[in-house]
Amino acid sequence: MADTLAFLHTAQVHVQTFGNLAREVAPELRVQHVVMEELLADARRLGIDNASLVTRVHEAMRDAASDGAAVVVCTCSTIGGIAEKTATGGAFAALRIDRAMADRAVRNGPRVLIVGAVESTIDPTLSLVLSAARQAGVGIRASTLLVEDAWVHFQSGDTARYVATLAESIRAAADATDVIVLAQASMAPVTALLADLGVDVLSSPQLGVAHAVAMLRASSKAWASNSTGMSGW
């Protein structure tokens, strides 16, 4: 349906986060969620180039669209690059949540620090940012920061400690950067703790949802226009 937006998540906690964001941006839309935590676990274990994983991510995206969603957004940055390459046959648009963030980051550089709590998300996000810079025709200097000791707190449900651990590590590495990219959607609350840094701290949820809604609304207008044109025959 032209008024339906779907999300593919790899953590149950994201259902509320992205549901709330979608309602804030576009309360008129129908929002659906699919949660497959095993996709991230397998990506970390097998690698994102694993053929079986790639097939399963594509199938999950198509399953998320099966109830008529016009746009499906993968909110996991580790598998987002796989997800956006899903063959849709024109039935829906496949998006990754962090692309809009990457596009913003390269405009605000040139020094871009990419921060992740899971190693498997660093390379995909770095590749995305470098690709966004090439497409924008700008030069950037990208560096990465992996905060490995934070993820265990997210897994245990201790969001406050997860966010605090990330913020502490980022502060220690923020002196030589113009923009900080929070590579995982779960890291979004860190922005509030770093508001005094004097540099842009970007997270993917709000930017990504706004981009998805804009695409959905554009496709809805195109569908309505085509329908009107057809009715005149």
N, CA, C and O of each residue as an XYZ file, in Angstrom:
932
protein
N       0.835     -1.197      0.000
C       0.000      0.000      0.000
C       0.866      1.241      0.000
O       1.941      1.250      0.598
N       0.413      2.277     -0.658
C       1.200      3.502     -0.788
C       1.315      4.253      0.529
O       2.110      5.188      0.626
N       0.542      3.871      1.553
C       0.587      4.575      2.827
C       1.194      3.719      3.931
O       0.982      3.991      5.113
N       1.947      2.686      3.558
C       2.504      1.768      4.544
C       4.028      1.762      4.510
O       4.638      1.605      3.452
N       4.634      1.935      5.685
C       6.076      1.928      5.860
C       6.432      0.749      6.751
O       5.816      0.552      7.799
N       7.432     -0.042      6.338
C       7.838     -1.204      7.128
C       9.304     -1.093      7.527
O      10.111     -0.497      6.815
N       9.636     -1.678      8.679
C      11.007     -1.693      9.180
C      11.452     -3.122      9.424
O      10.682     -3.948      9.915
N      12.701     -3.409      9.079
C      13.342     -4.665      9.443
C      14.368     -4.356     10.521
O      15.308     -3.597     10.283
N      14.195     -4.938     11.708
C      15.083     -4.687     12.849
C      15.853     -5.953     13.228
O      15.444     -7.070     12.911
N      16.978     -5.745     13.915
C      17.695     -6.878     14.492
C      17.730     -6.782     16.020
O      18.507     -7.481     16.670
N      16.897     -5.924     16.586
C      16.745     -5.826     18.042
C      15.314     -5.389     18.337
O      14.796     -4.474     17.696
N      14.680     -6.037     19.300
C      13.288     -5.753     19.624
C      13.095     -4.319     20.112
O      12.041     -3.724     19.890
N      14.097     -3.770     20.769
C      13.995     -2.424     21.332
C      13.734     -1.374     20.260
O      13.181     -0.313     20.550
N      14.131     -1.664     19.027
C      13.963     -0.680     17.954
C      12.506     -0.508     17.515
O      12.168      0.492     16.881
N      11.656     -1.457     17.839
C      10.249     -1.357     17.431
C       9.620     -0.096     18.005
O       8.979      0.665     17.279
N       9.799      0.128     19.295
C       9.222      1.319     19.925
C       9.888      2.589     19.424
O       9.220      3.583     19.140
N      11.229      2.547     19.317
C      11.973      3.737     18.876
C      11.510      4.210     17.509
O      11.190      5.385     17.326
N      11.475      3.300     16.554
C      11.125      3.695     15.187
C       9.623      3.870     15.007
O       9.188      4.646     14.156
N       8.840      3.168     15.786
C       7.400      3.401     15.748
C       7.058      4.809     16.195
O       6.239      5.492     15.581
N       7.701      5.232     17.280
C       7.471      6.588     17.786
C       7.934      7.645     16.790
O       7.237      8.633     16.556
N       9.115      7.434     16.204
C       9.637      8.400     15.229
C       8.713      8.522     14.029
O       8.425      9.628     13.571
N       8.253      7.395     13.522
C       7.374      7.411     12.355
C       6.069      8.141     12.668
O       5.553      8.881     11.830
N       5.536      7.933     13.869
C       4.287      8.617     14.245
C       4.502     10.122     14.371
O       3.616     10.909     14.038
N       5.689     10.523     14.856
C       5.986     11.947     14.980
C       6.100     12.618     13.615
O       5.608     13.729     13.419
N       6.746     11.943     12.683
C       6.994     12.524     11.365
C       5.764     12.443     10.473
O       5.444     13.388      9.752
N       5.071     11.296     10.530
C       3.935     11.074      9.613
C       2.879     10.222     10.304
O       2.796      9.021     10.049
N       2.072     10.820     11.172
C       1.087     10.044     11.939
C       0.022      9.373     11.088
O      -0.687      8.483     11.558
N      -0.090      9.801      9.829
C      -1.127      9.217      8.970
C      -0.714      7.872      8.367
O      -1.552      7.160      7.813
N       0.546      7.528      8.468
C       1.037      6.310      7.823
C       0.776      5.063      8.662
O       0.720      5.126      9.890
N       0.616      3.931      7.979
C       0.603      2.630      8.638
C       2.054      2.179      8.769
O       2.829      2.281      7.819
N       2.419      1.677      9.953
C       3.800      1.262     10.213
C       3.815     -0.201     10.654
O       3.051     -0.614     11.527
N       4.702     -0.967     10.028
C       4.837     -2.382     10.350
C       6.288     -2.678     10.726
O       7.209     -1.996     10.277
N       6.477     -3.708     11.560
C       7.817     -4.051     12.026
C       8.059     -5.550     11.905
O       7.178     -6.359     12.194
N       9.261     -5.907     11.476
C       9.728     -7.292     11.487
C      11.028     -7.306     12.272
O      11.931     -6.518     11.993
N      11.132     -8.199     13.256
C      12.342     -8.298     14.074
C      12.999     -9.653     13.840
O      12.373    -10.695     14.036
N      14.266     -9.635     13.419
C      15.028    -10.859     13.208
C      16.420    -10.671     13.810
O      17.374    -10.330     13.111
N      16.515    -10.899     15.112
C      17.765    -10.683     15.834
C      18.885    -11.582     15.323
O      20.062    -11.231     15.400
N      18.502    -12.743     14.802
C      19.512    -13.703     14.359
C      20.314    -13.212     13.158
O      21.419    -13.700     12.918
N      19.782    -12.261     12.405
C      20.513    -11.763     11.239
C      21.792    -11.027     11.654
O      22.832    -11.189     11.015
N      21.722    -10.237     12.698
C      22.920     -9.557     13.190
C      23.887    -10.556     13.808
O      25.096    -10.479     13.590
N      23.350    -11.495     14.580
C      24.208    -12.501     15.208
C      24.970    -13.295     14.147
O      26.160    -13.569     14.303
N      24.286    -13.658     13.082
C      24.927    -14.436     12.021
C      25.889    -13.579     11.202
O      26.915    -14.071     10.733
N      25.561    -12.305     11.032
C      26.468    -11.411     10.313
C      27.781    -11.268     11.071
O      28.848    -11.229     10.460
N      27.710    -11.190     12.384
C      28.919    -11.089     13.201
C      29.716    -12.390     13.180
O      30.945    -12.378     13.243
N      29.006    -13.507     13.091
C      29.668    -14.814     13.130
C      30.211    -15.232     11.771
O      31.313    -15.772     11.674
N      29.423    -14.976     10.707
C      29.766    -15.471      9.378
C      30.390    -14.421      8.472
O      31.094    -14.759      7.520
N      30.136    -13.149      8.764
C      30.591    -12.073      7.886
C      29.488    -11.660      6.926
O      28.619    -12.462      6.583
N      29.526    -10.414      6.497
C      28.425     -9.897      5.677
C      28.495    -10.359      4.232
O      27.566    -10.109      3.464
N      29.565    -11.023      3.846
C      29.660    -11.542      2.483
C      29.161    -12.977      2.367
O      29.161    -13.547      1.276
N      28.744    -13.553      3.464
C      28.250    -14.929      3.441
C      27.011    -15.045      2.566
O      26.042    -14.311      2.762
N      27.034    -15.966      1.595
C      25.958    -16.069      0.606
C      24.613    -16.396      1.248
O      23.581    -15.855      0.851
N      24.629    -17.275      2.234
C      23.379    -17.648      2.900
C      22.786    -16.465      3.649
O      21.572    -16.260      3.636
N      23.647    -15.683      4.306
C      23.169    -14.503      5.022
C      22.556    -13.497      4.050
O      21.482    -12.953      4.308
N      23.234    -13.255      2.943
C      22.728    -12.309      1.942
C      21.336    -12.724      1.479
O      20.433    -11.893      1.385
N      21.170    -13.999      1.193
C      19.864    -14.505      0.746
C      18.805    -14.296      1.809
O      17.683    -13.894      1.499
N      19.148    -14.563      3.056
C      18.168    -14.437      4.142
C      17.781    -12.985      4.387
O      16.620    -12.695      4.680
N      18.746    -12.064      4.271
C      18.427    -10.635      4.442
C      17.473    -10.189      3.343
O      16.497     -9.490      3.615
N      17.745    -10.584      2.106
C      16.859    -10.222      1.001
C      15.460    -10.799      1.213
O      14.460    -10.129      0.958
N      15.397    -12.034      1.675
C      14.092    -12.654      1.938
C      13.364    -11.921      3.058
O      12.148    -11.742      2.998
N      14.103    -11.497      4.077
C      13.492    -10.773      5.189
C      12.935     -9.430      4.731
O      11.866     -9.017      5.180
N      13.642     -8.757      3.851
C      13.149     -7.483      3.318
C      11.870     -7.697      2.516
O      10.913     -6.932      2.642
N      11.860     -8.736      1.696
C      10.648     -9.007      0.906
C       9.492     -9.435      1.803
O       8.340     -9.088      1.542
N       9.797    -10.190      2.863
C       8.750    -10.562      3.815
C       8.172     -9.325      4.500
O       6.966     -9.240      4.729
N       9.035     -8.373      4.822
C       8.574     -7.146      5.480
C       7.643     -6.350      4.579
O       6.787     -5.608      5.060
N       7.814     -6.508      3.265
C       6.978     -5.779      2.303
C       5.743     -6.564      1.888
O       4.911     -6.055      1.137
N       5.612     -7.790      2.362
C       4.583     -8.688      1.832
C       3.156     -8.245      2.131
O       2.224     -8.656      1.440
N       2.977     -7.412      3.154
C       1.628     -6.909      3.464
C       1.331     -5.599      2.744
O       0.353     -4.920      3.059
N       2.165     -5.249      1.792
C       1.872     -4.097      0.956
C       2.675     -2.850      1.234
O       2.337     -1.786      0.716
N       3.718     -2.936      2.026
C       4.529     -1.740      2.311
C       5.200     -1.227      1.042
O       5.758     -2.005      0.269
N       5.143      0.075      0.835
C       5.765      0.675     -0.338
C       7.247      0.948     -0.110
O       8.024      1.020     -1.063
N       7.638      1.100      1.156
C       9.041      1.336      1.520
C       9.377      0.436      2.705
O       8.624      0.371      3.676
N      10.518     -0.260      2.618
C      11.005     -1.083      3.720
C      12.398     -0.584      4.101
O      13.277     -0.465      3.248
N      12.589     -0.295      5.380
C      13.849      0.244      5.879
C      14.519     -0.761      6.800
O      13.915     -1.218      7.771
N      15.759     -1.105      6.501
C      16.554     -1.937      7.400
C      17.247     -1.018      8.399
O      17.990     -0.120      8.003
N      17.011     -1.234      9.686
C      17.556     -0.348     10.706
C      18.895     -0.829     11.268
O      19.454     -0.196     12.163
N      19.404     -1.934     10.752
C      20.681     -2.482     11.213
C      21.788     -2.051     10.265
O      21.750     -2.378      9.079
N      22.776     -1.318     10.776
C      23.832     -0.813      9.910
C      24.768     -1.908      9.430
O      25.407     -1.754      8.389
N      24.864     -3.001     10.159
C      25.735     -4.091      9.736
C      25.240     -4.733      8.450
O      26.037     -5.020      7.556
N      23.940     -4.961      8.344
C      23.384     -5.633      7.155
C      22.660     -4.668      6.221
O      22.037     -5.093      5.247
N      22.742     -3.370      6.516
C      22.013     -2.394      5.709
C      22.434     -2.380      4.252
O      21.605     -2.214      3.358
N      23.736     -2.557      4.016
C      24.215     -2.565      2.640
C      23.664     -3.726      1.844
O      23.406     -3.595      0.647
N      23.481     -4.865      2.498
C      22.855     -6.020      1.848
C      21.385     -5.717      1.583
O      20.867     -5.976      0.497
N      20.727     -5.166      2.595
C      19.289     -4.940      2.519
C      18.894     -4.020      1.373
O      17.908     -4.277      0.682
N      19.665     -2.939      1.163
C      19.270     -1.976      0.142
C      19.507     -2.498     -1.275
O      19.067     -1.883     -2.247
N      20.202     -3.635     -1.393
C      20.421     -4.255     -2.702
C      19.385     -5.333     -3.007
O      19.514     -6.061     -3.991
N      18.363     -5.433     -2.167
C      17.308     -6.420     -2.388
C      16.619     -6.183     -3.719
O      16.246     -5.056     -4.046
N      16.454     -7.247     -4.481
C      15.696     -7.156     -5.739
C      14.217     -7.064     -5.397
O      13.641     -8.007     -4.855
N      13.604     -5.935     -5.710
C      12.216     -5.697     -5.303
C      11.219     -5.861     -6.443
O      10.012     -5.921     -6.210
N      11.715     -5.932     -7.661
C      10.810     -6.025     -8.803
C       9.906     -4.813     -8.941
O       8.857     -4.883     -9.581
N      10.317     -3.691     -8.338
C       9.505     -2.484     -8.405
C       8.330     -2.480     -7.454
O       7.533     -1.541     -7.452
N       8.211     -3.537     -6.631
C       7.058     -3.630     -5.726
C       7.215     -2.722     -4.510
O       6.218     -2.293     -3.930
N       8.443     -2.427     -4.120
C       8.689     -1.549     -2.977
C      10.104     -1.006     -3.080
O      10.912     -1.496     -3.870
N      10.397      0.010     -2.276
C      11.744      0.576     -2.210
C      12.455     -0.001     -0.998
O      11.900     -0.010      0.101
N      13.687     -0.486     -1.189
C      14.490     -1.045     -0.100
C      15.531     -0.013      0.326
O      16.352      0.420     -0.482
N      15.493      0.378      1.599
C      16.383      1.425      2.106
C      17.188      0.929      3.298
O      16.794     -0.017      3.979
N      18.329      1.584      3.541
C      19.094      1.376      4.768
C      18.969      2.643      5.600
O      18.986      3.747      5.055
N      18.843      2.495      6.902
C      18.529      3.621      7.773
C      19.640      4.666      7.822
O      19.374      5.836      8.095
N      20.895      4.254      7.557
C      22.020      5.162      7.773
C      22.476      5.935      6.540
O      23.430      6.707      6.630
N      21.835      5.755      5.409
C      22.289      6.453      4.200
C      22.104      7.964      4.322
O      23.002      8.721      3.951
N      20.977      8.412      4.825
C      20.754      9.856      4.975
C      21.769     10.464      5.936
O      22.215     11.594      5.736
N      22.130      9.728      6.964
C      23.138     10.207      7.917
C      24.496     10.353      7.234
O      25.199     11.339      7.455
N      24.863      9.388      6.415
C      26.140      9.447      5.704
C      26.180     10.634      4.751
O      27.197     11.318      4.640
N      25.067     10.871      4.066
C      25.003     12.009      3.148
C      25.190     13.329      3.897
O      25.856     14.237      3.399
N      24.607     13.434      5.082
C      24.767     14.647      5.896
C      26.206     14.767      6.396
O      26.769     15.861      6.410
N      26.794     13.660      6.799
C      28.135     13.684      7.380
C      29.179     14.206      6.408
O      30.036     15.003      6.788
N      29.115     13.767      5.163
C      30.162     14.180      4.217
C      30.028     15.647      3.841
O      30.995     16.262      3.393
N      28.843     16.212      4.017
C      28.672     17.646      3.774
C      29.201     18.476      4.933
O      29.521     19.652      4.764
N      29.294     17.860      6.118
C      29.711     18.585      7.321
C      31.167     18.325      7.692
O      31.636     18.833      8.710
N      31.894     17.543      6.889
C      33.285     17.173      7.177
C      34.228     18.364      7.053
O      33.815     19.499      7.292
N      35.486     18.130      6.683
C      35.960     16.882      6.058
C      36.399     15.791      7.025
O      36.534     14.640      6.608
N      36.628     16.104      8.301
C      37.106     15.082      9.234
C      35.905     14.371      9.853
O      35.137     14.964     10.610
N      35.756     13.084      9.517
C      34.590     12.314      9.946
C      35.044     11.153     10.829
O      35.859     10.328     10.415
N      34.513     11.098     12.042
C      34.808     10.001     12.960
C      33.601      9.064     13.017
O      32.499      9.480     13.375
N      33.816      7.823     12.667
C      32.754      6.811     12.666
C      32.902      5.959     13.923
O      33.951      5.358     14.156
N      31.842      5.912     14.729
C      31.893      5.217     16.014
C      30.914      4.050     16.019
O      29.755      4.197     15.628
N      31.388      2.891     16.464
C      30.533      1.723     16.584
C      30.795      0.974     17.867
O      31.872      1.085     18.453
N      29.810      0.208     18.305
C      29.966     -0.634     19.489
C      30.126     -2.099     19.110
O      30.460     -2.932     19.952
N      29.886     -2.411     17.836
C      30.021     -3.774     17.314
C      30.966     -3.719     16.129
O      30.770     -2.918     15.215
N      31.980     -4.556     16.135
C      32.998     -4.502     15.083
C      32.410     -4.682     13.692
O      32.884     -4.072     12.734
N      31.386     -5.512     13.573
C      30.822     -5.819     12.258
C      30.168     -4.625     11.592
O      29.900     -4.657     10.390
N      29.904     -3.563     12.356
C      29.249     -2.399     11.763
C      30.230     -1.344     11.259
O      29.844     -0.448     10.509
N      31.495     -1.444     11.665
C      32.470     -0.406     11.329
C      32.748     -0.356      9.830
O      32.597      0.697      9.209
N      33.148     -1.472      9.248
C      33.500     -1.475      7.822
C      32.324     -1.114      6.922
O      32.503     -0.317      6.001
N      31.119     -1.666      7.143
C      29.989     -1.262      6.304
C      29.680      0.230      6.384
O      29.337      0.847      5.375
N      29.799      0.813      7.575
C      29.513      2.238      7.723
C      30.612      3.080      7.085
O      30.327      4.093      6.446
N      31.855      2.672      7.253
C      32.960      3.369      6.616
C      32.804      3.340      5.098
O      32.994      4.361      4.436
N      32.463      2.193      4.550
C      32.257      2.068      3.101
C      31.130      2.975      2.634
O      31.222      3.600      1.577
N      30.064      3.045      3.428
C      28.929      3.896      3.072
C      29.336      5.366      3.059
O      28.993      6.098      2.131
N      30.058      5.795      4.072
C      30.476      7.198      4.158
C      31.420      7.557      3.014
O      31.292      8.627      2.419
N      32.358      6.681      2.703
C      33.282      6.943      1.600
C      32.538      6.991      0.273
O      32.853      7.810     -0.591
N      31.544      6.111      0.108
C      30.734      6.118     -1.104
C      29.922      7.407     -1.211
O      29.805      7.985     -2.291
N      29.362      7.854     -0.085
C      28.587      9.092     -0.076
C      29.466     10.282     -0.444
O      29.016     11.200     -1.129
N      30.719     10.269      0.009
C      31.645     11.353     -0.319
C      31.953     11.371     -1.814
O      31.992     12.436     -2.430
N      32.171     10.196     -2.392
C      32.438     10.123     -3.834
C      31.244     10.628     -4.632
O      31.400     11.378     -5.596
N      30.055     10.210     -4.223
C      28.851     10.634     -4.937
C      28.624     12.138     -4.819
O      28.107     12.766     -5.744
N      29.007     12.709     -3.689
C      28.838     14.150     -3.476
C      29.984     14.954     -4.077
O      29.910     16.179     -4.172
N      31.040     14.259     -4.481
C      32.190     14.948     -5.059
C      32.991     15.743     -4.055
O      33.551     16.786     -4.392
N      33.054     15.259     -2.816
C      33.797     15.964     -1.777
C      34.884     15.053     -1.205
O      34.758     13.828     -1.226
N      35.930     15.657     -0.704
C      36.997     14.906     -0.068
C      36.806     14.881      1.432
O      36.482     15.905      2.034
N      37.002     13.728      2.041
C      36.887     13.626      3.497
C      38.074     12.842      4.052
O      38.766     12.134      3.321
N      38.291     12.981      5.346
C      39.280     12.178      6.055
C      38.525     11.410      7.129
O      38.137     11.973      8.153
N      38.323     10.131      6.890
C      37.515      9.309      7.789
C      38.388      8.492      8.728
O      39.413      7.941      8.325
N      37.968      8.424      9.980
C      38.628      7.568     10.966
C      37.543      6.800     11.711
O      36.366      7.150     11.635
N      37.940      5.753     12.432
C      36.956      4.915     13.113
C      37.318      4.725     14.581
O      38.482      4.799     14.975
N      36.284      4.479     15.372
C      36.449      4.212     16.799
C      35.507      3.081     17.183
O      34.291      3.212     17.046
N      36.051      1.987     17.657
C      35.258      0.855     18.118
C      35.265      0.837     19.645
O      36.320      0.730     20.270
N      34.070      0.944     20.237
C      33.936      0.938     21.703
C      33.387     -0.432     22.109
O      32.196     -0.587     22.378
N      34.270     -1.403     22.147
C      33.853     -2.791     22.326
C      33.212     -3.059     23.681
O      32.338     -3.919     23.790
N      33.635     -2.334     24.718
C      33.126     -2.630     26.055
C      31.731     -2.067     26.298
O      31.182     -2.250     27.385
N      31.146     -1.388     25.319
C      29.805     -0.825     25.501
C      28.701     -1.832     25.172
O      27.646     -1.820     25.806
N      28.936     -2.697     24.194
C      27.863     -3.528     23.650
C      27.259     -4.474     24.680
O      26.059     -4.745     24.641
N      28.068     -4.973     25.592
C      27.558     -5.899     26.600
C      26.457     -5.253     27.432
O      25.542     -5.939     27.889
N      26.537     -3.938     27.631
C      25.512     -3.229     28.401
C      24.203     -3.134     27.609
O      23.120     -3.233     28.186
N      24.303     -2.943     26.293
C      23.102     -2.931     25.462
C      22.429     -4.296     25.493
O      21.209     -4.400     25.618
N      23.240     -5.337     25.378
C      22.693     -6.689     25.360
C      22.003     -7.047     26.672
O      21.045     -7.820     26.683
N      22.489     -6.485     27.778
C      21.887     -6.777     29.079
C      20.699     -5.877     29.391
O      20.030     -6.052     30.409
N      20.439     -4.909     28.508
C      19.313     -4.010     28.710
C      19.638     -2.774     29.523
O      18.739     -2.009     29.873
N      20.916     -2.566     29.831
C      21.332     -1.397     30.616
C      21.669     -0.254     29.652
O      22.837      0.034     29.392
N      20.633      0.379     29.138
C      20.822      1.425     28.128
C      21.609      2.610     28.669
O      22.441      3.173     27.958
N      21.362      2.991     29.903
C      22.050      4.145     30.482
C      23.559      3.924     30.515
O      24.329      4.819     30.169
N      23.975      2.746     30.926
C      25.415      2.466     30.990
C      26.003      2.328     29.590
O      27.140      2.731     29.343
N      25.233      1.765     28.689
C      25.659      1.649     27.281
C      25.953      3.029     26.704
O      27.007      3.256     26.110
N      25.018      3.935     26.882
C      25.155      5.287     26.345
C      26.294      6.033     27.030
O      27.059      6.734     26.367
N      26.413      5.892     28.339
C      27.468      6.590     29.079
C      28.857      6.091     28.669
O      29.791      6.884     28.553
N      28.995      4.798     28.452
C      30.279      4.226     28.036
C      30.678      4.751     26.669
O      31.840      5.091     26.446
N      29.736      4.817     25.767
C      30.001      5.353     24.436
C      30.399      6.820     24.505
O      31.375      7.235     23.880
N      29.647      7.597     25.260
C      29.907      9.037     25.348
C      31.303      9.317     25.903
O      31.995     10.215     25.424
N      31.709      8.559     26.900
C      33.029      8.764     27.501
C      34.141      8.511     26.485
O      35.090      9.290     26.393
N      34.024      7.433     25.731
C      35.047      7.098     24.736
C      35.077      8.102     23.595
O      36.143      8.457     23.094
N      33.898      8.554     23.189
C      33.830      9.521     22.084
C      34.455     10.846     22.493
O      35.177     11.458     21.706
N      34.188     11.295     23.712
C      34.776     12.549     24.185
C      36.306     12.513     24.105
O      36.951     13.501     23.752
N      36.853     11.371     24.434
C      38.311     11.246     24.457
C      38.921     11.276     23.062
O      40.119     11.509     22.908
N      38.080     11.036     22.031
C      38.594     10.955     20.656
C      38.070     12.059     19.751
O      38.307     12.032     18.543
N      37.358     13.035     20.318
C      36.624     13.999     19.499
C      37.386     15.257     19.122
O      36.869     16.075     18.362
N      38.588     15.434     19.625
C      39.303     16.694     19.409
C      39.617     16.972     17.944
O      39.551     18.120     17.504
N      39.954     15.950     17.198
C      40.424     16.148     15.819
C      39.371     15.741     14.795
O      39.685     15.070     13.812
N      38.119     16.147     15.022
C      37.073     15.783     14.072
C      36.068     16.912     13.892
O      35.906     17.760     14.769
N      35.400     16.912     12.749
C      34.367     17.913     12.466
C      32.963     17.353     12.644
O      32.027     18.086     12.961
N      32.827     16.051     12.438
C      31.515     15.416     12.550
C      31.693     13.989     13.042
O      32.604     13.276     12.621
N      30.811     13.591     13.936
C      30.850     12.248     14.508
C      29.639     11.472     14.004
O      28.504     11.935     14.115
N      29.886     10.310     13.461
C      28.828      9.441     12.946
C      28.623      8.298     13.923
O      29.534      7.501     14.146
N      27.442      8.209     14.506
C      27.089      7.106     15.395
C      26.554      5.977     14.520
O      25.432      6.045     14.020
N      27.365      4.944     14.342
C      27.111      3.966     13.295
C      25.884      3.101     13.525
O      25.315      2.583     12.563
N      25.457      2.929     14.777
C      24.328      2.043     15.069
C      23.122      2.839     15.569
O      23.268      3.808     16.314
N      21.946      2.417     15.152
C      20.721      3.112     15.556
C      20.575      3.152     17.069
O      20.044      4.118     17.617
N      21.041      2.115     17.744
C      20.934      2.048     19.200
C      21.740      3.124     19.907
O      21.550      3.363     21.099
N      22.643      3.778     19.171
C      23.519      4.784     19.769
C      22.907      6.177     19.779
O      23.522      7.101     20.311
N      21.741      6.359     19.221
C      21.132      7.683     19.082
C      21.063      8.485     20.389
O      21.296      9.694     20.352
N      20.754      7.872     21.542
C      20.683      8.675     22.779
C      21.996      9.327     23.171
O      21.999     10.229     24.008
N      23.119      8.896     22.589
C      24.419      9.481     22.918
C      24.469     10.952     22.515
O      25.194     11.735     23.129
N      23.715     11.335     21.500
C      23.771     12.717     21.010
C      23.468     13.726     22.118
O      24.078     14.794     22.164
N      22.550     13.403     22.993
C      22.180     14.330     24.069
C      23.330     14.544     25.051
O      23.454     15.623     25.630
N      24.167     13.534     25.242
C      25.278     13.645     26.182
C      26.485     14.354     25.578
O      27.418     14.721     26.292
N      26.464     14.543     24.266
C      27.596     15.168     23.590
C      27.238     16.519     22.971
O      27.958     17.017     22.106
N      26.139     17.104     23.407
C      25.657     18.353     22.817
C      26.625     19.510     23.026
O      26.577     20.499     22.295
N      27.505     19.395     24.020
C      28.434     20.484     24.326
C      29.782     20.350     23.625
O      30.677     21.160     23.869
N      29.949     19.366     22.775
C      31.247     19.116     22.154
C      31.651     20.190     21.142
O      32.838     20.443     20.934
N      30.670     20.808     20.525
C      30.976     21.809     19.513
C      31.191     21.230     18.128
O      31.642     21.937     17.226
N      30.873     19.946     17.943
C      30.933     19.315     16.622
C      29.597     18.620     16.372
O      28.851     18.331     17.307
N      29.305     18.355     15.095
C      28.065     17.662     14.756
C      28.148     16.200     15.177
O      29.115     15.509     14.855
N      27.141     15.736     15.890
C      27.041     14.330     16.274
C      25.777     13.788     15.620
O      24.666     14.166     15.990
N      25.953     12.906     14.651
C      24.836     12.437     13.831
C      24.453     11.003     14.178
O      25.313     10.139     14.348
N      23.151     10.766     14.278
C      22.639      9.408     14.450
C      21.634      9.130     13.336
O      21.080     10.050     12.735
N      21.415      7.861     13.078
C      20.642      7.490     11.892
C      19.119      7.501     12.028
O      18.447      7.765     11.031
N      18.527      7.230     13.200
C      17.076      7.049     13.231
C      16.252      8.208     12.682
O      15.447      8.006     11.773
N      16.435      9.416     13.211
C      15.590     10.530     12.797
C      15.816     10.904     11.334
O      14.861     11.118     10.588
N      17.084     10.980     10.929
C      17.384     11.324      9.538
C      16.877     10.248      8.592
O      16.328     10.553      7.533
N      17.060      8.990      8.973
C      16.643      7.890      8.117
C      15.141      7.783      7.970
O      14.638      7.525      6.876
N      14.418      7.980      9.066
C      12.953      7.925      9.006
C      12.412      9.073      8.168
O      11.495      8.877      7.370
N      12.967     10.267      8.337
C      12.523     11.417      7.534
C      12.731     11.147      6.050
O      11.874     11.476      5.230
N      13.870     10.546      5.704
C      14.151     10.212      4.303
C      13.168      9.172      3.790
O      12.666      9.293      2.673
N      12.886      8.148      4.595
C      11.958      7.095      4.178
C      10.555      7.637      3.973
O       9.876      7.281      3.009
N      10.123      8.499      4.885
C       8.782      9.089      4.761
C       8.687      9.964      3.511
O       7.677      9.939      2.807
N       9.739     10.736      3.237
C       9.740     11.571      2.037
C       9.639     10.713      0.787
O       8.916     11.058     -0.147
N      10.358      9.596      0.763
C      10.295      8.699     -0.387
C       8.908      8.074     -0.510
O       8.372      7.944     -1.610
N       8.336      7.692      0.626
C       7.006      7.089      0.614
C       5.955      8.071      0.103
O       5.086      7.712     -0.692
N       6.050      9.312      0.571
C       5.096     10.318      0.127
C       5.251     10.616     -1.359
O       4.262     10.846     -2.055
N       6.500     10.612     -1.852
C       6.731     10.838     -3.276
C       6.138      9.718     -4.103
O       5.538      9.969     -5.148
N       6.299      8.471     -3.644
C       5.751      7.344     -4.384
C       4.230      7.345     -4.326
O       3.565      6.932     -5.277
N       3.676      7.815     -3.193
C       2.222      7.893     -3.056
C       1.634      8.909     -4.034
O       0.591      8.672     -4.642
N       2.329     10.058     -4.175
C       1.869     11.071     -5.123
C       1.944     10.560     -6.556
O       1.053     10.814     -7.367
N       3.032      9.827     -6.859
C       3.181      9.280     -8.207
C       2.087      8.267     -8.497
O       1.533      8.230     -9.596
N       1.778      7.435     -7.486
C       0.720      6.432     -7.653
C      -0.629      7.106     -7.869
O      -1.405      6.685     -8.726
N      -0.913      8.160     -7.088
C      -2.179      8.874     -7.220
C      -2.285      9.549     -8.582
O      -3.348      9.561     -9.202
N      -1.162     10.111     -9.039
C      -1.150     10.769    -10.342
C      -1.401      9.775    -11.463
O      -2.149     10.057    -12.399
N      -0.774      8.614    -11.363
C      -0.966      7.583    -12.388
C      -2.384      7.088    -12.389
O      -2.968      6.859    -13.448
N      -2.952      6.919    -11.195
C      -4.322      6.439    -11.089
C      -5.287      7.433    -11.693
O      -6.242      7.045    -12.365
N      -5.045      8.730    -11.457
C      -5.908      9.777    -12.018
C      -5.829      9.786    -13.539
O      -6.832      9.935    -14.236
N      -4.586      9.620    -14.035
C      -4.407      9.601    -15.479
C      -5.107      8.426    -16.123
O      -5.696      8.550    -17.197
N      -5.038      7.274    -15.455
C      -5.677      6.075    -15.991
C      -7.186      6.191    -15.988
O      -7.853      5.643    -16.865
N      -7.740      6.908    -14.996
C      -9.196      7.027    -14.905
C      -9.764      7.848    -16.038
O     -10.968      7.805    -16.292
N      -8.915      8.597    -16.727
C      -9.413      9.422    -17.818
C      -9.531      8.691    -19.127
O     -10.052      9.226    -20.106
N      -9.032      7.429    -19.148
C      -9.105      6.686    -20.405
C     -10.528      6.222    -20.676
O     -10.784      5.578    -21.693
